């Protein structure tokens, strides 16, 4: 099971559809993969710096809620194979 949230510049989490169609360069997104116990913090290349910092804060807060989960920060263009598979995207 995967939960997805968009992060705004106030560190507010808005639940969103966990599909590849929501990924846009201006966004910061958090994907919680409950099967693998990973919190992915995805930061778009054109996302505002402050929004990226708020994403880091949200991921840290989530790590307290899910202490056995690892946080995996991801920069757009540097997505690991496991993330691409999770999102149903082709590997590069």
Backbone bond lengths (Angstrom), bond angles and torsions (degrees), N, CA, C in turn:
res aa  C-N    CA-C-N  psi(-1)  N-CA   C-N-CA  omega(-1)  CA-C   N-CA-C  phi
1 X - - - 1.442 - - 1.530 109.63 -
2 X 1.327 115.88 136.32 1.459 121.97 -179.27 1.525 109.02 -124.59
3 X 1.328 115.16 131.59 1.454 121.37 172.06 1.519 106.91 -108.52
4 X 1.337 116.83 145.24 1.458 120.83 -179.92 1.523 109.62 -131.44
5 X 1.341 114.84 140.48 1.452 121.30 -179.79 1.517 109.47 -138.99
6 X 1.329 115.58 139.27 1.461 120.63 171.15 1.522 106.74 -93.68
7 X 1.327 116.34 139.25 1.456 122.57 -178.44 1.526 108.62 -107.16
8 X 1.345 116.00 130.61 1.459 118.32 176.50 1.525 109.94 -102.01
9 X 1.330 116.60 -178.54 1.464 120.50 -175.17 1.524 113.59 -72.54
10 X 1.345 117.53 -5.79 1.462 121.56 174.42 1.527 111.46 -100.38
11 X 1.324 117.32 11.03 1.466 124.64 -177.34 1.529 111.68 66.01
12 X 1.317 116.60 22.22 1.466 121.32 176.78 1.526 108.64 -82.16
13 X 1.332 115.04 134.46 1.466 121.33 178.35 1.526 108.90 -99.01
14 X 1.323 116.47 124.37 1.451 121.94 176.01 1.517 107.59 -113.29
15 X 1.333 116.14 118.57 1.468 119.45 -179.30 1.515 109.31 -63.35
16 X 1.319 115.40 140.57 1.454 121.47 -177.62 1.521 109.62 -142.48
17 X 1.307 116.29 170.77 1.463 122.85 179.44 1.528 109.32 -70.74
18 X 1.336 118.71 124.63 1.473 120.18 -178.54 1.522 113.22 -79.38
19 X 1.332 116.85 55.63 1.463 119.65 178.22 1.519 109.27 -119.59
20 X 1.298 116.06 161.83 1.458 121.51 -177.15 1.525 111.88 -62.18
21 X 1.331 118.22 -21.09 1.457 120.99 -176.83 1.523 113.00 -67.14
22 X 1.347 118.20 -17.38 1.462 119.93 -178.59 1.522 112.30 -86.29
23 X 1.322 117.52 -11.48 1.463 120.58 -175.93 1.528 109.31 -75.25
24 X 1.333 115.17 119.65 1.465 122.00 176.85 1.524 107.67 -137.12
25 X 1.314 116.80 146.85 1.460 122.49 -174.05 1.525 114.14 -58.72
26 X 1.315 118.23 -23.23 1.462 120.91 -177.68 1.525 112.76 -88.75
27 X 1.327 118.02 -0.81 1.462 121.82 -173.65 1.528 113.19 -102.47
28 X 1.329 113.55 157.80 1.455 122.51 167.37 1.520 105.04 -121.05
29 X 1.324 116.53 125.18 1.459 122.08 -174.21 1.520 110.97 -127.13
30 X 1.309 115.41 149.24 1.461 122.02 174.12 1.523 107.19 -120.69
31 X 1.317 115.37 128.30 1.462 122.09 176.03 1.523 107.43 -117.16
32 X 1.311 116.71 125.14 1.463 120.85 178.04 1.516 107.49 -105.41
33 X 1.320 116.01 110.12 1.465 122.59 178.69 1.532 107.28 -94.79
34 X 1.323 114.99 100.39 1.466 119.83 -175.92 1.533 112.16 -72.92
35 X 1.317 117.92 -25.70 1.467 120.47 178.83 1.526 111.49 -68.56
36 X 1.326 116.45 -43.29 1.465 121.23 -177.18 1.531 112.71 -97.32
37 X 1.333 116.25 -4.67 1.472 122.00 -179.08 1.538 111.72 58.48
38 X 1.348 113.90 53.83 1.456 121.11 -179.85 1.524 109.03 -130.57
39 X 1.323 115.39 137.24 1.461 121.88 171.33 1.529 106.09 -107.30
40 X 1.327 116.37 110.52 1.458 121.21 178.02 1.524 108.72 -90.70
41 X 1.309 117.33 125.87 1.461 123.54 173.82 1.519 106.82 -106.81
42 X 1.325 116.29 102.62 1.469 122.10 -176.18 1.525 108.53 -98.63
43 X 1.348 115.89 125.72 1.458 120.95 -178.57 1.519 109.64 -119.65
44 X 1.334 114.69 117.30 1.454 120.76 179.37 1.518 111.83 -67.57
45 X 1.317 115.71 151.05 1.462 121.55 -176.56 1.529 112.38 -63.11
46 X 1.328 117.40 -29.36 1.467 120.87 -177.64 1.528 112.55 -104.49
47 X 1.320 117.26 10.59 1.473 120.49 178.39 1.525 109.46 -70.12
48 X 1.329 115.44 144.66 1.460 120.60 178.49 1.526 109.65 -63.98
49 X 1.329 115.52 144.61 1.455 121.25 -179.02 1.535 111.19 -56.85
50 X 1.318 116.96 -43.05 1.459 119.94 -179.04 1.528 111.21 -62.43
51 X 1.336 116.15 -38.04 1.463 120.25 178.11 1.529 110.49 -65.79
52 X 1.323 116.90 -36.83 1.468 120.79 176.82 1.525 110.40 -64.43
53 X 1.323 116.83 -40.80 1.465 120.54 177.55 1.531 110.99 -64.31
54 X 1.314 117.03 -39.76 1.464 120.68 178.21 1.536 110.49 -65.65
55 X 1.318 116.46 -34.93 1.459 120.37 175.68 1.520 111.61 -62.15
56 X 1.318 116.26 -39.70 1.460 120.99 176.91 1.527 110.27 -63.27
57 X 1.311 116.16 -41.52 1.467 121.11 178.88 1.541 110.66 -63.47
58 X 1.319 116.45 -43.98 1.470 120.57 179.25 1.528 110.61 -63.00
59 X 1.332 117.26 -44.35 1.470 120.70 179.57 1.520 110.45 -60.77
60 X 1.321 117.17 -40.57 1.465 120.48 178.66 1.526 110.73 -64.24
61 X 1.323 116.84 -41.20 1.466 120.97 177.74 1.519 110.60 -63.20
62 X 1.336 116.75 -42.32 1.464 120.48 178.83 1.531 111.47 -64.38
63 X 1.324 116.95 -31.60 1.460 119.44 179.80 1.530 111.53 -66.20
64 X 1.324 117.21 -23.75 1.471 120.53 174.73 1.524 110.51 -75.69
65 X 1.331 115.36 -35.46 1.472 120.36 177.95 1.528 110.68 -71.58
66 X 1.331 115.67 -35.52 1.462 122.36 -179.24 1.535 108.52 -121.76
67 X 1.325 119.13 75.94 1.472 121.02 -172.15 1.529 115.06 -64.86
68 X 1.314 118.11 -19.85 1.474 119.95 -179.84 1.524 112.56 -91.42
69 X 1.331 117.25 -0.43 1.460 121.58 -179.01 1.526 109.74 -89.91
70 X 1.341 116.18 145.09 1.465 122.38 174.55 1.530 109.02 -92.83
71 X 1.308 116.28 146.50 1.468 120.70 173.81 1.516 108.12 -97.74
72 X 1.330 116.07 127.87 1.468 121.63 177.88 1.525 108.80 -119.10
73 X 1.320 118.33 99.61 1.461 119.59 175.45 1.525 110.17 -72.39
74 X 1.324 115.79 138.40 1.466 120.83 -177.90 1.529 108.31 -132.59
75 X 1.315 116.00 132.67 1.451 122.07 173.43 1.526 107.77 -100.41
76 X 1.322 115.74 138.66 1.467 119.71 179.42 1.523 110.50 -52.32
77 X 1.313 115.57 129.70 1.458 121.74 -178.39 1.517 112.79 97.77
78 X 1.330 117.11 -15.93 1.457 121.70 -179.67 1.514 112.36 -116.91
79 X 1.332 116.14 30.68 1.455 121.17 -177.40 1.527 111.50 -67.98
80 X 1.347 117.56 130.70 1.466 120.21 177.67 1.532 110.50 -72.23
81 X 1.321 115.50 159.46 1.464 121.40 -178.16 1.534 112.04 -56.30
82 X 1.328 117.67 -39.32 1.467 120.90 -178.96 1.526 110.97 -62.30
83 X 1.323 117.28 -37.68 1.461 121.15 178.42 1.520 110.28 -69.57
84 X 1.319 116.83 -44.76 1.466 120.74 178.78 1.525 110.50 -59.52
85 X 1.327 117.01 -41.85 1.464 121.08 177.70 1.522 110.73 -63.59
86 X 1.322 116.89 -43.29 1.461 121.61 -179.99 1.527 111.10 -60.06
87 X 1.327 116.47 -39.90 1.457 121.78 -177.95 1.533 112.39 -85.50
88 X 1.324 117.19 -6.51 1.467 119.74 -178.65 1.519 112.86 74.11
89 X 1.334 116.14 26.56 1.456 121.05 179.36 1.523 110.14 -97.76
90 X 1.344 117.08 151.51 1.474 118.86 177.96 1.514 110.66 -69.99
91 X 1.315 115.57 145.61 1.473 120.73 176.55 1.522 109.26 -72.99
92 X 1.316 114.72 147.14 1.483 119.75 -178.04 1.486 111.17 -91.89
